[in-house]
């Protein structure tokens, strides 16, 4: 193989690797965003269920932030 052909093949491989890396990174960011969105949705649903429970049953126990004890 001639020197220019080797350079062309090397350049092509570098570009191919770069494009593959960018594609991988962009799909990972999308997966992270999807995961974050699902976690936020679960948190909203949990808070809604908790609010409904407290509305129906009231607070059974109270927690003191000062001393960390639970009071009835």
N, C-alpha and C positions, 0 to 999 in steps of 0.2 A: 504494500500500500504506500502511496505517496504521502508526503508530509502534509499537504493540504487536505487530503482525504481524512487522515487521522485527526486533524484539527476540526474538520467539519463533524466527524462522528463524535468527538469529545464535546464539542459545543452542543450538539443535538442531545447528548446524554445529560449534560448539565441543565439544559432548558427543560428537558423532560422531568428530571428530578425536582427542579424548582416548581414546576406546575403541579406535580403530584403532591408536593409538600403543601403548597397553598390550598389545594383542594381538600386535603386532609384537615388542615387547620380550620378552614371555613365550616366543614361539616361538624367538627368537634365543637365549635362555638355554637352552632345551631342546636346540637344535642344538649349543651350546657344550658342554653336559654329554655329549651323545652323542659328540662329537668327542674329548673328554677320555677317555671310557670306552674308545673304540676305540684311542686312543694307549696307554693303560695296558695294554690287552690285548695289543697288539703288543709292548710292552716286556716283559711277562711271557713271551710266547712266545719272544722273542729270548733272554732270559736263560736260559730252559729249554734251548733249542738250544745255547747257549754252554756251559752246564754239562754237557750230554751230550757235546759235542765234547771238552771238557777231560777228562772222565772216560775217554773212549775213547783219546785221543791224548796226553794230558798237556800241560803247558805247554811249548811249544817255545822261547819266549823270555821273558825276565824284564825288566821295566822298572824302572829305578831312579827313584824319585820325587825323590831328592836331587839328582841331576845330570841327569836326563832322558835317560839313555842306555839303549840296548837291549843286553842281554847274552844270550848263547846259553846 
